Amino acid sequence: MNLPKHTQSKKKGRDGLNIVTKIVEKEFDWIVRPNHQEDDYGIDAYIDITIDGYVTGKSIAIQIKSGESYLKELNNDFWSFIGEKKHLNYYLNHDTPVLIVLVDLDKEIAYWEVCKIEYISLNETSWSMPVPKNQQINIHQKDELLKYISKNVDYVSQLEQYWNDNKSLSEYARICIFAGKEDIEQMNYQPLIDLIERICANKLHLSRYKANVEIGIHGYDYDERELYQIDEVKNWAINIFKNVPGLSYFLVNDANAQFLKLFLFSMITIVKSSSQLENRRFYIEYESKELEKVFNILFADLNDFTEAFKIDQEINKQMSFSIAECITGDEIPFK
């Protein structure tokens, strides 16, 4: 009768997996998770590491070869494992450590070695690797196996403050970050850089804080000069886009914008200025051609940022118009 046959090679493979499973689960209290045959591309199973019964998220991949035909002596101290080249690339690219396991079915001993470039020899059609005879999967090797696993991190506890900060960011419509006199004098942009990086790490925040970040300057309350007339403030403002890429995307650019106008005043040569205390208006005169260098910096920064974060060109265009209106004070029809 023509029926599928359970071959000896399949039986040996199953027996080898059962022996490894028995050792690992009984002696280590770890979990062996077999690969289904149709999903076996050179990895027979995964060992899931547990600590005090808790699954850690750490695993070891294993390739099992069972029976006398695979126990080929290299010398008195090592077996020799021979594998196919297609599997070697797969093992070396694997995100988890890969163990080659040779099983003596009669003695129920599983020998192992981690697949590492340093241990491998190549020939035209295959590759080989020594497997130590004294390196057996048993409780005495547990610590040795754990060396290939990264340490567990209690992210929930450590990142509680990070998530609380994220929650806070979700509650605000607009952020104002202040640069103190010490930051200005030392040309320190790090607090601002940290804020922008934090916002950029979350897609919802990236959208929420578009044109919604303001920068305040404090520490000069008793200085009678305008901020743009103070050399260190002016220098800090002029160099900000070199140090905080993408800032143009986040800066407030409506009629209430403060820092964007400070940047403008710091960049241009002001011919004449005056103020009207009764209506709190401030007027300046400058050569309009000087706006070119201001726009070159702002638009180049905006273009680079929107391209890097794959932000729609229509948003880029709309923001460019808003920035231009803020800088010039003129209403520009958006098309």
Secondary structure as GFF3:
##gff-version 3
##sequence-region A 1 335
A	DSSP	alpha_helix	8	23	.	.	.	ID=ss1
A	DSSP	pi_helix	24	28	.	.	.	ID=ss2
A	DSSP	beta_strand	31	34	.	.	.	ID=ss3
A	DSSP	three_ten_helix	37	39	.	.	.	ID=ss4
A	DSSP	beta_strand	45	51	.	.	.	ID=ss5
A	DSSP	beta_strand	54	66	.	.	.	ID=ss6
A	DSSP	three_ten_helix	68	70	.	.	.	ID=ss7
A	DSSP	beta_strand	72	73	.	.	.	ID=ss8
A	DSSP	beta_strand	78	84	.	.	.	ID=ss9
A	DSSP	alpha_helix	85	92	.	.	.	ID=ss10
A	DSSP	beta_strand	98	104	.	.	.	ID=ss11
A	DSSP	beta_strand	109	114	.	.	.	ID=ss12
A	DSSP	three_ten_helix	117	119	.	.	.	ID=ss13
A	DSSP	beta_strand	121	122	.	.	.	ID=ss14
A	DSSP	beta_strand	126	132	.	.	.	ID=ss15
A	DSSP	three_ten_helix	139	141	.	.	.	ID=ss16
A	DSSP	alpha_helix	142	146	.	.	.	ID=ss17
A	DSSP	alpha_helix	155	158	.	.	.	ID=ss18
A	DSSP	alpha_helix	160	171	.	.	.	ID=ss19
A	DSSP	beta_strand	175	179	.	.	.	ID=ss20
A	DSSP	alpha_helix	181	185	.	.	.	ID=ss21
A	DSSP	alpha_helix	190	200	.	.	.	ID=ss22
A	DSSP	alpha_helix	203	208	.	.	.	ID=ss23
A	DSSP	beta_strand	213	217	.	.	.	ID=ss24
A	DSSP	three_ten_helix	227	229	.	.	.	ID=ss25
A	DSSP	alpha_helix	231	238	.	.	.	ID=ss26
A	DSSP	alpha_helix	240	243	.	.	.	ID=ss27
A	DSSP	alpha_helix	247	250	.	.	.	ID=ss28
A	DSSP	alpha_helix	259	267	.	.	.	ID=ss29
A	DSSP	beta_strand	270	276	.	.	.	ID=ss30
A	DSSP	beta_strand	281	286	.	.	.	ID=ss31
A	DSSP	three_ten_helix	288	290	.	.	.	ID=ss32
A	DSSP	alpha_helix	291	308	.	.	.	ID=ss33
A	DSSP	alpha_helix	313	328	.	.	.	ID=ss34
###
